[in-house]
């Protein structure tokens, strides 16, 4: 109920960004494979950041 006022943690923000990048990559895969691969690479970088935060 009060989640509306709760601030997102750094990991939550990165997970949202990761999900958004994967969706963009999927949509781009129909039109431009090169652009899709770029978005996938960006998503992989964000995933590495998430994993490093979780391990600390």
Backbone as CSV, one residue per row, in Angstrom:
resi,resn,N_x,N_y,N_z,CA_x,CA_y,CA_z,C_x,C_y,C_z
1,UNK,0.818,-1.190,0.000,0.000,0.000,0.000,0.862,1.255,0.000
2,UNK,1.931,1.254,0.759,2.779,2.423,0.840,4.010,2.319,-0.053
3,UNK,3.996,1.374,-0.946,5.112,1.210,-1.865,5.210,2.406,-2.817
4,UNK,4.134,3.136,-2.950,4.104,4.308,-3.811,5.148,5.325,-3.364
5,UNK,5.371,5.440,-2.069,6.274,6.449,-1.536,7.676,5.911,-1.266
6,UNK,7.885,4.647,-1.509,9.180,4.030,-1.248,10.137,4.347,-2.395
7,UNK,11.362,4.733,-2.047,12.373,4.990,-3.063,12.928,3.659,-3.558
8,UNK,13.276,3.641,-4.835,13.854,2.434,-5.417,15.326,2.363,-5.067
9,UNK,15.792,1.166,-4.821,17.209,0.969,-4.554,17.973,1.008,-5.874
10,UNK,19.280,1.068,-5.760,20.136,1.094,-6.948,19.931,-0.173,-7.792
11,UNK,19.792,-1.310,-7.118,19.588,-2.574,-7.837,18.251,-2.574,-8.564
12,UNK,17.203,-2.056,-7.930,15.893,-1.993,-8.581,15.930,-1.117,-9.828
13,UNK,16.627,0.011,-9.739,16.740,0.900,-10.891,17.496,0.218,-12.031
14,UNK,18.569,-0.490,-11.675,19.342,-1.182,-12.706,18.546,-2.322,-13.329
15,UNK,17.732,-3.014,-12.532,16.910,-4.086,-13.079,15.860,-3.540,-14.039
16,UNK,15.296,-2.374,-13.722,14.343,-1.738,-14.641,15.033,-1.352,-15.945
17,UNK,16.234,-0.796,-15.825,17.004,-0.414,-17.004,17.351,-1.644,-17.852
18,UNK,17.734,-2.728,-17.199,18.065,-3.975,-17.893,16.852,-4.508,-18.654
19,UNK,15.719,-4.522,-18.005,14.479,-5.001,-18.630,14.112,-4.131,-19.832
20,UNK,14.268,-2.807,-19.688,13.941,-1.882,-20.769,14.862,-2.107,-21.975
21,UNK,16.149,-2.305,-21.701,17.107,-2.532,-22.788,16.827,-3.842,-23.516
22,UNK,16.449,-4.870,-22.774,16.123,-6.141,-23.427,14.882,-6.020,-24.305
23,UNK,13.896,-5.269,-23.841,12.691,-5.062,-24.653,13.028,-4.307,-25.932
24,UNK,13.867,-3.273,-25.816,14.265,-2.521,-27.002,15.043,-3.414,-27.968
25,UNK,15.919,-4.239,-27.412,16.704,-5.153,-28.244,15.785,-6.100,-29.003
26,UNK,14.786,-6.617,-28.327,13.847,-7.535,-28.975,13.089,-6.837,-30.104
27,UNK,12.621,-5.620,-29.855,11.881,-4.893,-30.883,12.765,-4.555,-32.080
28,UNK,14.015,-4.210,-31.790,14.930,-3.869,-32.878,15.359,-5.089,-33.682
29,UNK,15.240,-6.267,-33.095,15.688,-7.476,-33.796,14.886,-7.733,-35.064
30,UNK,13.707,-7.153,-35.168,12.890,-7.333,-36.369,13.341,-6.434,-37.507
31,UNK,13.982,-5.306,-37.170,14.335,-4.349,-38.206,15.838,-4.235,-38.435
32,UNK,16.615,-4.232,-37.350,18.048,-4.011,-37.487,18.810,-4.877,-36.490
33,UNK,19.446,-5.886,-37.008,20.181,-6.816,-36.140,21.348,-6.116,-35.447
34,UNK,21.997,-5.207,-36.148,23.147,-4.493,-35.584,22.728,-3.653,-34.375
35,UNK,21.648,-2.904,-34.516,21.148,-2.085,-33.407,20.675,-2.958,-32.252
36,UNK,20.081,-4.077,-32.573,19.637,-5.018,-31.552,20.823,-5.545,-30.758
37,UNK,21.911,-5.857,-31.452,23.118,-6.342,-30.776,23.723,-5.269,-29.871
38,UNK,23.649,-4.006,-30.296,24.157,-2.917,-29.462,23.366,-2.811,-28.163
39,UNK,22.046,-2.901,-28.276,21.199,-2.838,-27.071,21.451,-4.036,-26.168
40,UNK,21.681,-5.191,-26.767,21.972,-6.385,-25.985,23.290,-6.223,-25.230
41,UNK,24.277,-5.602,-25.872,25.566,-5.367,-25.225,25.413,-4.394,-24.052
42,UNK,24.594,-3.357,-24.240,24.326,-2.421,-23.147,23.642,-3.136,-21.985
43,UNK,22.713,-4.008,-22.310,22.003,-4.762,-21.274,22.965,-5.666,-20.511
44,UNK,23.931,-6.249,-21.208,24.919,-7.108,-20.551,25.776,-6.316,-19.567
45,UNK,26.114,-5.083,-19.921,26.889,-4.223,-19.020,26.086,-3.923,-17.762
46,UNK,24.804,-3.624,-17.937,23.943,-3.346,-16.786,23.805,-4.591,-15.912
47,UNK,23.695,-5.760,-16.532,23.601,-7.006,-15.782,24.864,-7.249,-14.951
48,UNK,26.016,-6.941,-15.506,27.263,-7.076,-14.752,27.279,-6.144,-13.548
49,UNK,26.746,-4.933,-13.711,26.668,-3.987,-12.593,25.753,-4.524,-11.502
50,UNK,24.642,-5.115,-11.905,23.690,-5.688,-10.932,24.380,-6.802,-10.157
51,UNK,25.051,-7.686,-10.861,25.727,-8.804,-10.212,26.819,-8.341,-9.261
52,UNK,27.542,-7.290,-9.643,28.612,-6.792,-8.761,28.021,-6.159,-7.509
53,UNK,26.880,-5.490,-7.621,26.227,-4.916,-6.440,25.683,-6.000,-5.517
54,UNK,25.159,-7.055,-6.112,24.623,-8.142,-5.292,25.722,-8.906,-4.569
55,UNK,26.893,-8.993,-5.183,27.976,-9.753,-4.543,28.629,-8.985,-3.397
56,UNK,28.462,-7.669,-3.379,29.059,-6.862,-2.312,28.208,-6.795,-1.114
